[in-house]
Amino acid sequence: MSLDALDPYLTLTQAAGGLRSGAFTSRDLTEASLARIDATDDAMRAFLTVMDDEARAAADQADQRLQSGDASESTALTGIPIAIKDLLSTKGVRTTCGSRMLEDYVPVYDATVIERLREAGAVMVGKTNMDEFAMGSSTEHSAFFPTGNPWDPERVPGGSSGGSATAVGAGQAIVSLGTDTGGSIRQPAAFCGVVGMKPTYGRVSRYGLVAFASSLDQVGPFARTVEDAAALLQVVAGPDLSDSTCSELPVPDFSADLDKGLDGVAIAAPREFFQAGPGIQPEVLAAAEQALDVLAGLGATIDRDASLPTAQHALTVYYILAPSEASANLARYDGVKYGYSYTDGDSMWENYEGTRQYGFGDEVKRRIMLGAYALSAGYYDAYYLKAQKVRTLIRREFDGVFAKAPLIVTPTTPSVAFKQGAVSDPYEMYLNDIFTVPANIAGLPAISVPAGFGADGMPAGLQFIANAWDEATLFRGAFAYQQATDWHTRHPSLEAPSIKRA
Ligand code: GLN
């Protein structure tokens, strides 16, 4: 079929339906995705690597599977173009993690989630830009180039999974994968007006994910709708012998409860997350307040007295624990094992120093220093150990709220997407995750869904948080909200190929 006839904003559900009805083939969808990337990525710069040849081959294989007529041969993802954050190892395809350190690194194996996507017949169209080693909230810390926001190319898409959010928001791919350590799926999803979801810690294998902070990192989906995010998570989730932190719990059907609605369901709106304050844009709070009205209209009882007083300190805890784990994880980049190697020094130490000096960007070095400090003798008890204790308190506080309500709702971010270059103070950048980090600290599943528009007509997100392993209720709440609103159907007026970076 003619590529122009294909809507770049097809949902996964619509695309899967079209593939089965024969309205189009996976090759059609894939050519349309590649053409869209070609036409828009000068402005968006979402991709570090476009996998043209691999994508076409995978599409043709998917078409064979789909045409076999045997439904058991295919999955919800068979033939669907998907973009992948460039920290998931892809066999034979460069995996940079947004860093010069891994600029030329080509993995010899697939991450477990990539293996599952291949088995499901998904069509990977490319690897997406990100903040170096997933450290950042704007994708400006990529060692290569910044990515644009589909609603305004001069603004950031959020981060660290900015490329994956833009790929979906700009109609370049139907769904994508990102990772979320402190908010890196939900915050860019909110900034780009798409759905982004972080599963319960341990729901998805981390095998083959370039490690940032191992007790927090989780892979999760970006999509245009809640049901699409659930369908993608369904494929990648589940036990994996290669990752001992990946739970052995069986994976439930995440879509089973989708349309059960919210009548009579208690929803906590913790007051600390709805308070005006410095850096919190009133429009974003107003969007979240409006969303509470929508949820109440669906029959939910909103508990405005709920409170998570210690969760306010989650960001502080995060900036001790995440850098500590990062400083240990990033010790492996020594110029010997793999990745960039500086060899002009006069000694082994000079080569080691040169490798890390050139290979890492400033933000990564800052995190390594913070982490090494927090872990050092004399400071370990005062910082790292104390942060671990507060982590436990935060987890318990969530338990208290979940004893009364199965869902928590908050704004996703304190502001809408900002202009590139506008935030130069690291601490100000860190504050982007003030609402998202608590779920990572407590290991809980959380999702951001489009919830209107804030300052300058930029998208705002609404976050749902559920108890550990209860993704089904999370999707149910988010789906009910989505069905009662039309924010997810709004798309940027990005007219390919006329938009070009200023
Ligand atoms: N923005 C946070 C950070 O810079 C979170 C990043 C993430 O979730 N990977 O660490």
Residues whose N, C-alpha, C, O or C-beta is under 5 A from the ligand:
A	BS01	LIG	A134 M135 G136 S137 G159 S160 T179 D180 T181 G182 G183 S184 D433
